[in-house]
């Protein structure tokens, strides 16, 4: 693995992990009047994108190490 690829992989992992713990993104949701929410009001796209980025990075690292 070249130095540039290793540096980019490290940077991508750092950004992905830091994006998952962004403090203002986690807010408590108030329960609906009936106790259960009628409709999801969260932002699930953020979680899906972070999960996809980490999965891609893991596959990238495994594929690069499997070539040797």
N, C-alpha and C positions, 0 to 999 in steps of 0.2 A: 504494500500500500504506500503510495507516494506521500510525501510530507504535506502537499496541498490537500489531497483527499482526506488524510487523517485530520488536518486542521478543520476542513469543512465539516467532516462528520462530528467532530467535537463541538464545533459552533452550533450545528443543527441540533445536537442533543441538548446542549445548554439552553438554547432558545425554546425548544419544545418543553423541557422540564420547567423552565421559569414561567412559561405561558400558562402552565397548569396550576400554578399557585398564586396567580395574580390576586391580591387581596380584595380589591373592590368588586371583583366579579362574583364573589360568594355573598349572597344576601339571603337572609331568611325570608321565606314566603309566608304570608299570613294564610291561615286556613280559610276555606270558603265557608259560607253560612251553614251548609249541610254537613260539614266536617270533612268531606272529600272534595277535592277540586273537580269541577265539571270538565275543565279543559286545561291542558298543560300550558302554563304561561312562562316556562323557563326558556333558556337559550340552548337547546341541545346541539346546535350546529357547532358551537365551540368545542364541546367534548368530542364530537365525531371528527373534527379536523385535527385535534391534538392526538387522538387515538390513531388516526390514519398516518399522521406524520411519524409517530413513534414506531408504528408497525413497518412503515417504509424504511425507516432508518435501521431497524433491527434486521430486516431482510437484506438491506444493502450491505451491512457489516458482515452478515453471515455469508452472503454471496461473494464478497471480496475476499474473505478469508478461505473460502472453499476452492478458490482458483489455484492455490499454492500446492 
